[in-house]
């Protein structure tokens, strides 16, 4: 069986041992998703339960209840988990993380703390640069971009800005001249 590549593989970077991943495995054992084959599938299911629906894995409810409560697994931890270099290389997860950030469902201070501890600032900063292409005045994205003031040189792009945004319709038709962040 071929193993899916990690985000770190595409970017040419190394990964670290993550305390957050251990925590997620413990929580995943308690709040099981009926359809999640991988940890990344489970993270998508949690994001969907919390209202980030730009990417879904189907119409079947993944959790018998409402999934893990935010007191056990915060939105900040969810966003960072989806942006970790050791996560499978699934750009749709980055779109979900971006949606949670764009709708300001996270606290910057807590997100920064978890991101630094888990070494996810590179991915979050690059997402911020892409999001600021769409909305240069978005406060949370501006703060995230400041985590790494100089833009990193990566072997491959993390995500194109259009994956974090949608065109604004005019008179019921798509107007590619105007975009807004997915929230």
N, CA and C atoms as an extended XYZ file, in Angstrom:
549
Properties=species:S:1:pos:R:3:atomname:S:1:resname:S:1:resid:I:1 pbc="F F F"
N         0.837       -1.164        0.000 N   UNK     1
C         0.000        0.000        0.000 CA  UNK     1
C         0.893        1.242        0.000 C   UNK     1
N         0.610        2.187       -0.875 N   UNK     2
C         1.378        3.414       -0.973 CA  UNK     2
C         0.878        4.408        0.061 C   UNK     2
N         1.810        4.987        0.794 N   UNK     3
C         1.453        5.971        1.800 CA  UNK     3
C         1.364        7.348        1.151 C   UNK     3
N         0.344        8.116        1.536 N   UNK     4
C         0.196        9.477        1.021 CA  UNK     4
C         1.359       10.326        1.504 C   UNK     4
N         1.838       11.241        0.663 N   UNK     5
C         2.933       12.106        1.108 CA  UNK     5
C         2.452       13.139        2.119 C   UNK     5
N         3.370       13.581        2.953 N   UNK     6
C         3.084       14.632        3.916 CA  UNK     6
C         3.301       15.987        3.262 C   UNK     6
N         2.721       17.021        3.849 N   UNK     7
C         2.938       18.375        3.376 CA  UNK     7
C         4.427       18.703        3.385 C   UNK     7
N         5.141       18.247        4.392 N   UNK     8
C         6.580       18.488        4.487 CA  UNK     8
C         7.326       17.917        3.285 C   UNK     8
N         6.877       16.786        2.751 N   UNK     9
C         7.517       16.186        1.585 CA  UNK     9
C         7.446       17.126        0.381 C   UNK     9
N         6.277       17.727        0.159 N   UNK    10
C         6.107       18.625       -0.980 CA  UNK    10
C         6.942       19.888       -0.816 C   UNK    10
N         7.049       20.373        0.426 N   UNK    11
C         7.764       21.618        0.681 CA  UNK    11
C         9.255       21.418        0.902 C   UNK    11
N         9.692       20.173        1.025 N   UNK    12
C        11.110       19.902        1.248 CA  UNK    12
C        11.580       20.263        2.645 C   UNK    12
N        10.728       20.053        3.650 N   UNK    13
C        11.047       20.414        5.029 CA  UNK    13
C        10.955       19.186        5.926 C   UNK    13
N        11.530       19.300        7.119 N   UNK    14
C        11.470       18.192        8.077 CA  UNK    14
C        10.361       18.455        9.098 C   UNK    14
N        10.010       17.419        9.840 N   UNK    15
C         8.945       17.526       10.835 CA  UNK    15
C         9.518       17.229       12.223 C   UNK    15
N         8.735       17.546       13.251 N   UNK    16
C         9.139       17.289       14.629 CA  UNK    16
C         8.113       16.387       15.303 C   UNK    16
N         8.459       15.866       16.462 N   UNK    17
C         7.517       15.070       17.244 CA  UNK    17
C         6.517       16.049       17.846 C   UNK    17
N         5.240       15.808       17.609 N   UNK    18
C         4.211       16.764       17.968 CA  UNK    18
C         3.365       16.304       19.153 C   UNK    18
N         3.403       17.062       20.253 N   UNK    19
C         2.508       16.749       21.373 CA  UNK    19
C         1.042       16.876       20.971 C   UNK    19
N         0.735       17.812       20.081 N   UNK    20
C        -0.648       17.996       19.637 CA  UNK    20
C        -1.159       16.754       18.918 C   UNK    20
N        -0.329       16.129       18.090 N   UNK    21
C        -0.772       14.918       17.385 CA  UNK    21
C        -1.089       13.792       18.362 C   UNK    21
N        -0.299       13.679       19.429 N   UNK    22
C        -0.603       12.673       20.453 CA  UNK    22
C        -1.945       12.969       21.110 C   UNK    22
N        -2.181       14.239       21.415 N   UNK    23
C        -3.454       14.630       22.020 CA  UNK    23
C        -4.614       14.304       21.084 C   UNK    23
N        -4.451       14.588       19.803 N   UNK    24
C        -5.520       14.332       18.830 CA  UNK    24
C        -5.831       12.838       18.746 C   UNK    24
N        -4.812       12.016       18.773 N   UNK    25
C        -5.050       10.564       18.733 CA  UNK    25
C        -5.872       10.111       19.945 C   UNK    25
N        -5.594       10.699       21.126 N   UNK    26
C        -6.373       10.349       22.319 CA  UNK    26
C        -7.826       10.801       22.174 C   UNK    26
N        -8.028       12.025       21.691 N   UNK    27
C        -9.390       12.549       21.536 CA  UNK    27
C       -10.137       11.792       20.443 C   UNK    27
N        -9.436       11.459       19.386 N   UNK    28
C       -10.050       10.716       18.270 CA  UNK    28
C       -10.562        9.347       18.735 C   UNK    28
N        -9.879        8.739       19.695 N   UNK    29
C       -10.318        7.438       20.218 CA  UNK    29
C       -11.632        7.566       20.988 C   UNK    29
N       -11.866        8.719       21.595 N   UNK    30
C       -13.098        8.941       22.362 CA  UNK    30
C       -14.228        9.404       21.444 C   UNK    30
N       -13.931       10.346       20.563 N   UNK    31
C       -14.925       10.902       19.637 CA  UNK    31
C       -14.653       10.334       18.246 C   UNK    31
N       -15.127        9.140       18.038 N   UNK    32
C       -14.843        8.453       16.789 CA  UNK    32
C       -15.770        8.907       15.677 C   UNK    32
N       -15.183        9.071       14.509 N   UNK    33
C       -15.936        9.394       13.302 CA  UNK    33
C       -16.182        8.087       12.565 C   UNK    33
N       -17.401        7.872       12.167 N   UNK    34
C       -17.752        6.597       11.536 CA  UNK    34
C       -17.130        6.441       10.146 C   UNK    34
N       -16.692        7.523        9.547 N   UNK    35
C       -16.199        7.446        8.170 CA  UNK    35
C       -14.741        7.846        8.010 C   UNK    35
N       -14.047        8.205        9.082 N   UNK    36
C       -12.673        8.700        8.983 CA  UNK    36
C       -11.675        7.541        8.921 C   UNK    36
N       -10.977        7.441        7.800 N   UNK    37
C        -9.953        6.411        7.645 CA  UNK    37
C        -8.596        6.898        8.150 C   UNK    37
N        -8.385        8.211        8.155 N   UNK    38
C        -7.104        8.779        8.588 CA  UNK    38
C        -7.356        9.894        9.602 C   UNK    38
N        -6.299       10.312       10.249 N   UNK    39
C        -6.389       11.436       11.180 CA  UNK    39
C        -6.856       12.690       10.439 C   UNK    39
N        -6.389       12.868        9.216 N   UNK    40
C        -6.783       14.034        8.426 CA  UNK    40
C        -8.267       14.013        8.091 C   UNK    40
N        -8.815       12.844        7.797 N   UNK    41
C       -10.266       12.728        7.570 CA  UNK    41
C       -11.023       13.162        8.821 C   UNK    41
N       -10.533       12.738        9.989 N   UNK    42
C       -11.166       13.094       11.253 CA  UNK    42
C       -11.124       14.601       11.471 C   UNK    42
N        -9.987       15.243       11.169 N   UNK    43
C        -9.874       16.695       11.318 CA  UNK    43
C       -10.868       17.425       10.415 C   UNK    43
N       -11.048       16.930        9.194 N   UNK    44
C       -12.041       17.519        8.282 CA  UNK    44
C       -13.436       17.375        8.881 C   UNK    44
N       -13.737       16.216        9.437 N   UNK    45
C       -15.046       16.000       10.055 CA  UNK    45
C       -15.276       16.960       11.224 C   UNK    45
N       -14.255       17.172       12.041 N   UNK    46
C       -14.384       18.103       13.177 CA  UNK    46
C       -14.617       19.518       12.649 C   UNK    46
N       -13.859       19.932       11.639 N   UNK    47
C       -14.038       21.271       11.065 CA  UNK    47
C       -15.452       21.431       10.501 C   UNK    47
N       -15.956       20.396        9.859 N   UNK    48
C       -17.316       20.448        9.307 CA  UNK    48
C       -18.359       20.601       10.408 C   UNK    48
N       -18.196       19.865       11.501 N   UNK    49
C       -19.123       19.957       12.618 CA  UNK    49
C       -19.109       21.364       13.214 C   UNK    49
N       -17.960       22.022       13.134 N   UNK    50
C       -17.818       23.375       13.703 CA  UNK    50
C       -18.155       24.477       12.704 C   UNK    50
N       -18.715       24.103       11.570 N   UNK    51
C       -19.229       25.104       10.649 CA  UNK    51
C       -18.362       25.441        9.466 C   UNK    51
N       -17.153       24.922        9.371 N   UNK    52
C       -16.312       25.146        8.197 CA  UNK    52
C       -16.733       24.112        7.149 C   UNK    52
N       -17.428       24.561        6.127 N   UNK    53
C       -18.045       23.620        5.189 CA  UNK    53
C       -17.587       23.812        3.750 C   UNK    53
N       -16.517       24.561        3.522 N   UNK    54
C       -16.046       24.762        2.155 CA  UNK    54
C       -15.593       23.432        1.542 C   UNK    54
N       -15.156       22.521        2.389 N   UNK    55
C       -14.766       21.176        1.971 CA  UNK    55
C       -15.469       20.193        2.891 C   UNK    55
N       -16.140       19.216        2.311 N   UNK    56
C       -16.787       18.172        3.115 CA  UNK    56
C       -16.369       16.809        2.578 C   UNK    56
N       -16.621       15.791        3.376 N   UNK    57
C       -16.277       14.433        2.953 CA  UNK    57
C       -17.519       13.601        2.643 C   UNK    57
N       -18.645       14.220        2.487 N   UNK    58
C       -19.861       13.486        2.178 CA  UNK    58
C       -21.020       14.000        3.001 C   UNK    58
N       -22.163       13.385        2.790 N   UNK    59
C       -23.370       13.854        3.463 CA  UNK    59
C       -23.677       13.073        4.735 C   UNK    59
N       -23.030       11.933        4.940 N   UNK    60
C       -23.267       11.119        6.129 CA  UNK    60
C       -22.687       11.815        7.352 C   UNK    60
N       -23.480       11.971        8.415 N   UNK    61
C       -22.918       12.566        9.635 CA  UNK    61
C       -21.754       11.719       10.148 C   UNK    61
N       -20.639       12.367       10.422 N   UNK    62
C       -19.438       11.644       10.818 CA  UNK    62
C       -19.467       11.223       12.285 C   UNK    62
N       -20.069       12.043       13.130 N   UNK    63
C       -20.085       11.771       14.565 CA  UNK    63
C       -21.500       11.422       14.996 C   UNK    63
N       -21.588       10.533       15.971 N   UNK    64
C       -22.892       10.191       16.526 CA  UNK    64
C       -23.486       11.403       17.244 C   UNK    64
N       -22.636       12.182       17.892 N   UNK    65
C       -23.065       13.406       18.582 CA  UNK    65
C       -22.571       14.621       17.820 C   UNK    65
N       -21.967       15.534       18.575 N   UNK    66
C       -21.504       16.778       17.959 CA  UNK    66
C       -19.998       16.842       17.810 C   UNK    66
N       -19.307       15.744       18.010 N   UNK    67
C       -17.858       15.758       17.910 CA  UNK    67
C       -17.231       16.259       19.201 C   UNK    67
N       -15.909       16.401       19.215 N   UNK    68
C       -15.243       16.825       20.446 CA  UNK    68
C       -15.587       18.265       20.808 C   UNK    68
N       -15.855       18.542       22.079 N   UNK    69
C       -16.152       19.927       22.480 CA  UNK    69
C       -14.897       20.793       22.388 C   UNK    69
N       -15.106       22.087       22.202 N   UNK    70
C       -13.973       23.012       22.084 CA  UNK    70
C       -13.159       23.074       23.373 C   UNK    70
N       -13.754       22.728       24.481 N   UNK    71
C       -12.992       22.719       25.738 CA  UNK    71
C       -11.945       21.603       25.740 C   UNK    71
N       -12.185       20.526       24.982 N   UNK    72
C       -11.218       19.431       24.878 CA  UNK    72
C       -10.259       19.614       23.707 C   UNK    72
N       -10.749       20.202       22.618 N   UNK    73
C        -9.966       20.364       21.384 CA  UNK    73
C       -10.397       21.686       20.753 C   UNK    73
N        -9.610       22.726       20.984 N   UNK    74
C        -9.998       24.080       20.580 CA  UNK    74
C        -9.891       24.291       19.066 C   UNK    74
N       -10.546       25.336       18.591 N   UNK    75
C       -10.437       25.701       17.174 CA  UNK    75
C        -8.997       26.052       16.817 C   UNK    75
N        -8.279       26.652       17.761 N   UNK    76
C        -6.877       26.982       17.512 CA  UNK    76
C        -6.059       25.709       17.280 C   UNK    76
N        -6.303       24.692       18.101 N   UNK    77
C        -5.607       23.416       17.923 CA  UNK    77
C        -6.024       22.748       16.619 C   UNK    77
N        -7.297       22.864       16.272 N   UNK    78
C        -7.790       22.302       15.013 CA  UNK    78
C        -7.099       22.950       13.819 C   UNK    78
N        -7.021       24.268       13.817 N   UNK    79
C        -6.370       24.986       12.706 CA  UNK    79
C        -4.902       24.580       12.607 C   UNK    79
N        -4.202       24.570       13.726 N   UNK    80
C        -2.788       24.212       13.704 CA  UNK    80
C        -2.603       22.766       13.256 C   UNK    80
N        -3.449       21.861       13.720 N   UNK    81
C        -3.341       20.452       13.313 CA  UNK    81
C        -3.484       20.297       11.800 C   UNK    81
N        -4.358       21.098       11.197 N   UNK    82
C        -4.535       21.019        9.745 CA  UNK    82
C        -3.373       21.655        9.000 C   UNK    82
N        -2.586       22.478        9.680 N   UNK    83
C        -1.469       23.187        9.042 CA  UNK    83
C        -0.107       22.596        9.394 C   UNK    83
N        -0.078       21.487       10.094 N   UNK    84
C         1.197       20.884       10.467 CA  UNK    84
C         1.880       20.262        9.254 C   UNK    84
N         3.203       20.327        9.255 N   UNK    85
C         3.969       19.757        8.153 CA  UNK    85
C         3.839       18.237        8.091 C   UNK    85
N         3.586       17.578        9.237 N   UNK    86
C         3.460       16.123        9.223 CA  UNK    86
C         2.076       15.645        8.801 C   UNK    86
N         1.159       16.574        8.557 N   UNK    87
C        -0.162       16.192        8.050 CA  UNK    87
C        -0.025       15.703        6.609 C   UNK    87
N        -0.939       14.854        6.204 N   UNK    88
C        -0.932       14.415        4.818 CA  UNK    88
C        -1.117       15.621        3.907 C   UNK    88
N        -0.521       15.574        2.743 N   UNK    89
C        -0.558       16.702        1.809 CA  UNK    89
C        -1.934       16.768        1.148 C   UNK    89
N        -2.857       17.393        1.855 N   UNK    90
C        -4.226       17.567        1.376 CA  UNK    90
C        -4.581       19.046        1.454 C   UNK    90
N        -4.414       19.775        0.359 N   UNK    91
C        -4.663       21.219        0.380 CA  UNK    91
C        -6.075       21.608        0.825 C   UNK    91
N        -7.044       20.709        0.674 N   UNK    92
C        -8.403       21.044        1.104 CA  UNK    92
C        -8.464       21.279        2.608 C   UNK    92
N        -7.583       20.640        3.369 N   UNK    93
C        -7.551       20.904        4.815 CA  UNK    93
C        -7.100       22.331        5.087 C   UNK    93
N        -6.166       22.823        4.290 N   UNK    94
C        -5.699       24.198        4.459 CA  UNK    94
C        -6.822       25.185        4.151 C   UNK    94
N        -7.687       24.825        3.222 N   UNK    95
C        -8.840       25.677        2.926 CA  UNK    95
C        -9.772       25.756        4.126 C   UNK    95
N        -9.988       24.630        4.802 N   UNK    96
C       -10.829       24.629        6.003 CA  UNK    96
C       -10.195       25.458        7.116 C   UNK    96
N        -8.893       25.310        7.306 N   UNK    97
C        -8.196       26.122        8.309 CA  UNK    97
C        -8.351       27.604        7.969 C   UNK    97
N        -8.190       27.936        6.698 N   UNK    98
C        -8.352       29.312        6.261 CA  UNK    98
C        -9.757       29.836        6.502 C   UNK    98
N       -10.745       28.995        6.306 N   UNK    99
C       -12.125       29.415        6.532 CA  UNK    99
C       -12.355       29.733        8.011 C   UNK    99
N       -11.827       28.909        8.903 N   UNK   100
C       -11.972       29.179       10.339 CA  UNK   100
C       -11.273       30.481       10.730 C   UNK   100
N       -10.112       30.741       10.147 N   UNK   101
C        -9.394       31.984       10.439 CA  UNK   101
C       -10.142       33.180        9.847 C   UNK   101
N       -10.598       33.078        8.619 N   UNK   102
C       -11.290       34.191        7.960 CA  UNK   102
C       -12.558       34.583        8.699 C   UNK   102
N       -13.236       33.627        9.276 N   UNK   103
C       -14.467       33.950       10.012 CA  UNK   103
C       -14.162       34.351       11.452 C   UNK   103
N       -12.868       34.396       11.785 N   UNK   104
C       -12.381       34.801       13.100 CA  UNK   104
C       -12.933       33.918       14.216 C   UNK   104
N       -12.948       32.607       13.953 N   UNK   105
C       -13.402       31.625       14.938 CA  UNK   105
C       -12.256       31.189       15.852 C   UNK   105
N       -11.116       31.900       15.773 N   UNK   106
C        -9.953       31.585       16.597 CA  UNK   106
C        -9.458       32.855       17.281 C   UNK   106
N        -8.775       32.660       18.394 N   UNK   107
C        -8.152       33.758       19.119 CA  UNK   107
C        -6.689       33.820       18.702 C   UNK   107
N        -6.229       35.000       18.280 N   UNK   108
C        -4.864       35.123       17.774 CA  UNK   108
C        -3.826       34.707       18.807 C   UNK   108
N        -3.959       35.141       20.040 N   UNK   109
C        -2.968       34.806       21.068 CA  UNK   109
C        -2.825       33.304       21.272 C   UNK   109
N        -3.955       32.618       21.387 N   UNK   110
C        -3.908       31.153       21.564 CA  UNK   110
C        -3.403       30.468       20.293 C   UNK   110
N        -3.841       30.946       19.124 N   UNK   111
C        -3.390       30.364       17.859 CA  UNK   111
C        -1.882       30.527       17.713 C   UNK   111
N        -1.382       31.696       18.028 N   UNK   112
C         0.059       31.963       17.939 CA  UNK   112
C         0.828       31.025       18.857 C   UNK   112
N         0.361       30.878       20.084 N   UNK   113
C         1.030       30.016       21.049 CA  UNK   113
C         1.102       28.567       20.567 C   UNK   113
N        -0.024       28.046       20.114 N   UNK   114
C        -0.057       26.658       19.627 CA  UNK   114
C         0.783       26.522       18.364 C   UNK   114
N         0.701       27.488       17.463 N   UNK   115
C         1.447       27.426       16.195 CA  UNK   115
C         2.954       27.433       16.427 C   UNK   115
N         3.402       28.258       17.354 N   UNK   116
C         4.840       28.292       17.643 CA  UNK   116
C         5.285       26.976       18.266 C   UNK   116
N         4.522       26.487       19.244 N   UNK   117
C         4.866       25.217       19.905 CA  UNK   117
C         4.908       24.062       18.901 C   UNK   117
N         3.970       24.078       17.951 N   UNK   118
C         3.853       22.975       17.000 CA  UNK   118
C         4.594       23.226       15.678 C   UNK   118
N         5.304       24.348       15.609 N   UNK   119
C         6.106       24.691       14.428 CA  UNK   119
C         5.269       24.777       13.153 C   UNK   119
N         4.121       25.412       13.278 N   UNK   120
C         3.217       25.569       12.127 CA  UNK   120
C         3.171       27.009       11.628 C   UNK   120
N         4.055       27.870       12.135 N   UNK   121
C         4.005       29.278       11.724 CA  UNK   121
C         4.330       29.459       10.247 C   UNK   121
N         5.184       28.637        9.692 N   UNK   122
C         5.525       28.756        8.273 CA  UNK   122
C         4.289       28.597        7.397 C   UNK   122
N         3.507       27.573        7.652 N   UNK   123
C         2.304       27.315        6.859 CA  UNK   123
C         1.258       28.398        7.106 C   UNK   123
N         1.039       28.760        8.360 N   UNK   124
C         0.053       29.797        8.671 CA  UNK   124
C         0.444       31.147        8.065 C   UNK   124
N         1.716       31.477        8.101 N   UNK   125
C         2.177       32.737        7.517 CA  UNK   125
C         1.971       32.741        6.012 C   UNK   125
N         2.287       31.643        5.370 N   UNK   126
C         2.094       31.583        3.912 CA  UNK   126
C         0.609       31.674        3.563 C   UNK   126
N        -0.246       31.025        4.335 N   UNK   127
C        -1.684       31.172        4.117 CA  UNK   127
C        -2.104       32.631        4.313 C   UNK   127
N        -1.512       33.282        5.305 N   UNK   128
C        -1.845       34.687        5.561 CA  UNK   128
C        -1.470       35.560        4.365 C   UNK   128
N        -0.302       35.338        3.794 N   UNK   129
C         0.096       36.113        2.612 CA  UNK   129
C        -0.922       35.925        1.484 C   UNK   129
N        -1.397       34.703        1.307 N   UNK   130
C        -2.376       34.430        0.248 CA  UNK   130
C        -3.712       35.100        0.566 C   UNK   130
N        -4.155       35.027        1.818 N   UNK   131
C        -5.430       35.631        2.202 CA  UNK   131
C        -5.377       37.152        2.102 C   UNK   131
N        -4.244       37.742        2.440 N   UNK   132
C        -4.117       39.202        2.366 CA  UNK   132
C        -4.125       39.699        0.923 C   UNK   132
N        -3.868       38.809       -0.014 N   UNK   133
C        -4.015       39.168       -1.428 CA  UNK   133
C        -5.473       39.524       -1.731 C   UNK   133
N        -6.391       38.869       -1.041 N   UNK   134
C        -7.829       39.089       -1.224 CA  UNK   134
C        -8.328       40.224       -0.349 C   UNK   134
N        -7.957       40.215        0.925 N   UNK   135
C        -8.437       41.214        1.881 CA  UNK   135
C        -7.269       41.736        2.711 C   UNK   135
N        -6.575       42.770        2.208 N   UNK   136
C        -5.384       43.267        2.906 CA  UNK   136
C        -5.670       43.905        4.260 C   UNK   136
N        -6.940       44.140        4.599 N   UNK   137
C        -7.281       44.774        5.871 CA  UNK   137
C        -7.782       43.793        6.925 C   UNK   137
N        -7.820       42.511        6.607 N   UNK   138
C        -8.320       41.512        7.559 CA  UNK   138
C        -7.358       41.431        8.751 C   UNK   138
N        -7.846       41.790        9.942 N   UNK   139
C        -7.000       41.911       11.119 CA  UNK   139
C        -6.277       40.644       11.528 C   UNK   139
N        -6.986       39.531       11.585 N   UNK   140
C        -6.378       38.280       12.034 CA  UNK   140
C        -5.324       37.787       11.046 C   UNK   140
N        -5.616       37.888        9.766 N   UNK   141
C        -4.634       37.473        8.762 CA  UNK   141
C        -3.402       38.382        8.811 C   UNK   141
N        -3.587       39.671        9.065 N   UNK   142
C        -2.439       40.582        9.171 CA  UNK   142
C        -1.557       40.193       10.357 C   UNK   142
N        -2.182       39.856       11.474 N   UNK   143
C        -1.411       39.438       12.639 CA  UNK   143
C        -0.653       38.142       12.363 C   UNK   143
N        -1.286       37.212       11.660 N   UNK   144
C        -0.609       35.953       11.327 CA  UNK   144
C         0.562       36.192       10.385 C   UNK   144
N         0.417       37.112        9.440 N   UNK   145
C         1.510       37.417        8.514 CA  UNK   145
C         2.710       37.987        9.257 C   UNK   145
N         2.463       38.636       10.387 N   UNK   146
C         3.561       39.239       11.147 CA  UNK   146
C         4.377       38.210       11.936 C   UNK   146
N         3.910       36.975       12.009 N   UNK   147
C         4.660       35.946       12.740 CA  UNK   147
C         6.007       35.665       12.082 C   UNK   147
N         6.061       35.795       10.779 N   UNK   148
C         7.302       35.611       10.023 CA  UNK   148
C         7.383       36.758        9.017 C   UNK   148
N         8.011       37.857        9.391 N   UNK   149
C         7.973       39.053        8.544 CA  UNK   149
C         8.562       38.852        7.150 C   UNK   149
N         9.566       38.005        7.020 N   UNK   150
C        10.086       37.756        5.677 CA  UNK   150
C         9.457       36.477        5.136 C   UNK   150
N         9.005       36.559        3.913 N   UNK   151
C         8.309       35.430        3.312 CA  UNK   151
C         9.288       34.291        3.048 C   UNK   151
N         8.932       33.092        3.444 N   UNK   152
C         9.848       31.960        3.259 CA  UNK   152
C         9.933       31.523        1.797 C   UNK   152
N        11.074       30.964        1.456 N   UNK   153
C        11.241       30.384        0.121 CA  UNK   153
C        10.896       28.899        0.232 C   UNK   153
N         9.877       28.502       -0.502 N   UNK   154
C         9.420       27.119       -0.450 CA  UNK   154
C         9.616       26.455       -1.808 C   UNK   154
N         9.790       25.151       -1.780 N   UNK   155
C         9.980       24.401       -3.014 CA  UNK   155
C         8.709       24.387       -3.862 C   UNK   155
N         7.561       24.415       -3.215 N   UNK   156
C         6.271       24.401       -3.924 CA  UNK   156
C         5.319       25.329       -3.176 C   UNK   156
N         4.367       25.940       -3.889 N   UNK   157
C         3.404       26.802       -3.186 CA  UNK   157
C         2.510       25.964       -2.264 C   UNK   157
N         2.123       26.564       -1.158 N   UNK   158
C         1.242       25.869       -0.218 CA  UNK   158
C        -0.172       25.829       -0.771 C   UNK   158
N        -0.649       26.974       -1.228 N   UNK   159
C        -2.019       27.084       -1.715 CA  UNK   159
C        -2.145       28.402       -2.469 C   UNK   159
N        -2.881       28.425       -3.554 N   UNK   160
C        -3.113       29.667       -4.297 CA  UNK   160
C        -4.211       30.463       -3.599 C   UNK   160
N        -4.127       31.786       -3.648 N   UNK   161
C        -5.071       32.638       -2.930 CA  UNK   161
C        -6.518       32.392       -3.324 C   UNK   161
N        -6.783       31.973       -4.548 N   UNK   162
C        -8.170       31.738       -4.974 CA  UNK   162
C        -8.820       30.585       -4.218 C   UNK   162
N        -8.022       29.723       -3.576 N   UNK   163
C        -8.573       28.602       -2.813 CA  UNK   163
C        -9.086       29.051       -1.437 C   UNK   163
N        -8.735       30.284       -1.044 N   UNK   164
C        -9.205       30.833        0.224 CA  UNK   164
C       -10.320       31.851        0.024 C   UNK   164
N       -10.749       32.024       -1.228 N   UNK   165
C       -11.703       33.082       -1.552 CA  UNK   165
C       -12.738       32.575       -2.545 C   UNK   165
N       -13.729       33.436       -2.763 N   UNK   166
C       -14.755       33.144       -3.760 CA  UNK   166
C       -15.060       34.435       -4.517 C   UNK   166
N       -15.415       34.309       -5.785 N   UNK   167
C       -15.767       35.530       -6.525 CA  UNK   167
C       -17.091       36.102       -6.025 C   UNK   167
N       -17.192       37.402       -6.069 N   UNK   168
C       -18.411       38.089       -5.628 CA  UNK   168
C       -19.357       38.181       -6.824 C   UNK   168
N       -20.570       37.602       -6.718 N   UNK   169
C       -21.500       37.657       -7.849 CA  UNK   169
C       -22.083       39.060       -8.024 C   UNK   169
N       -22.261       39.448       -9.274 N   UNK   170
C       -22.906       40.713       -9.616 CA  UNK   170
C       -24.063       40.373      -10.550 C   UNK   170
N       -25.256       40.775      -10.144 N   UNK   171
C       -26.460       40.466      -10.916 CA  UNK   171
C       -26.603       38.967      -11.177 C   UNK   171
N       -26.272       38.177      -10.185 N   UNK   172
C       -26.432       36.734      -10.302 CA  UNK   172
C       -25.356       36.043      -11.118 C   UNK   172
N       -24.333       36.775      -11.535 N   UNK   173
C       -23.262       36.177      -12.339 CA  UNK   173
C       -21.921       36.376      -11.638 C   UNK   173
N       -21.000       35.500      -11.940 N   UNK   174
C       -19.672       35.564      -11.349 CA  UNK   174
C       -18.929       36.798      -11.871 C   UNK   174
N       -18.316       37.532      -10.948 N   UNK   175
C       -17.520       38.682      -11.317 CA  UNK   175
C       -16.108       38.437      -10.804 C   UNK   175
N       -15.246       37.941      -11.675 N   UNK   176
C       -13.888       37.591      -11.248 CA  UNK   176
C       -13.061       38.824      -10.893 C   UNK   176
N       -13.564       40.026      -11.067 N   UNK   177
C       -12.855       41.227      -10.707 CA  UNK   177
C       -12.905       41.523       -9.223 C   UNK   177
N       -13.801       40.864       -8.508 N   UNK   178
C       -13.964       41.099       -7.078 CA  UNK   178
C       -14.065       39.771       -6.352 C   UNK   178
N       -13.279       39.630       -5.280 N   UNK   179
C       -13.236       38.395       -4.503 CA  UNK   179
C       -13.414       38.704       -3.028 C   UNK   179
N       -13.881       37.721       -2.259 N   UNK   180
C       -13.973       37.851       -0.805 CA  UNK   180
C       -13.512       36.536       -0.170 C   UNK   180
N       -12.969       36.662        1.045 N   UNK   181
C       -12.505       35.484        1.772 CA  UNK   181
C       -13.698       34.601        2.146 C   UNK   181
N       -13.479       33.309        2.130 N   UNK   182
C       -14.502       32.356        2.553 CA  UNK   182
C       -14.631       32.416        4.062 C   UNK   182
N       -15.814       32.679        4.543 N   UNK   183
C       -15.994       32.750        6.000 CA  UNK   183
C       -17.187       31.928        6.438 C   UNK   183
